């Protein structure tokens, strides 16, 4: 009997805590974090700002990575891949959604990714169909999609009525009707 030649993922292995990892700010505004033990601090001024951290430092930011406040965009080691770091932090499901919708890649293609571009999120919002966008709003990347969409709306770059309605429908009852009016009022 022959062996299957399907693409198998690498088994999980121990990642050195000193492995360099680049993260980027996915919030639309300033972001700062100070580690509970005051070992390091992280500060970004705007969307897309990036900084290098070690894998050990990154482990203290797991909640921010799960919520996509921060995005792991690159690993500086030749021995450790982006997928290895994400798998080591148990973020595979979140990043599979990111790859599926934003990067338009299947989760089986994760092994070949070396770098994730922050701008891809904005491009997805602007270029996706209404159906793709609606489907992505029900995934794990809902929060950064909404935040980035609101930012694009404020800049006059989001004019798709269907996407605007889909975002409005994600709001709790009682807030949905006033969501965009409140944003418009904040621009005045």
Secondary structure, 3 states (H helix, E strand, C coil): CCCCCCCCCCCCCCCCCCCEEEEEECCCCCEEEECCCCCCEEEECCCCCEEEEEHHHHHHHHHHHHCCCEEEEEECCCCCCHHHHHHHCCCHHHHHHHHHHCCCCCHHHHHHCCECCCHHHHHHHHHCCHHHHHHHCCCCCHHHHHHHHHHHHHCCCCCCHHHHHHHHHCCCCCCCCCHHHHHHHHHC
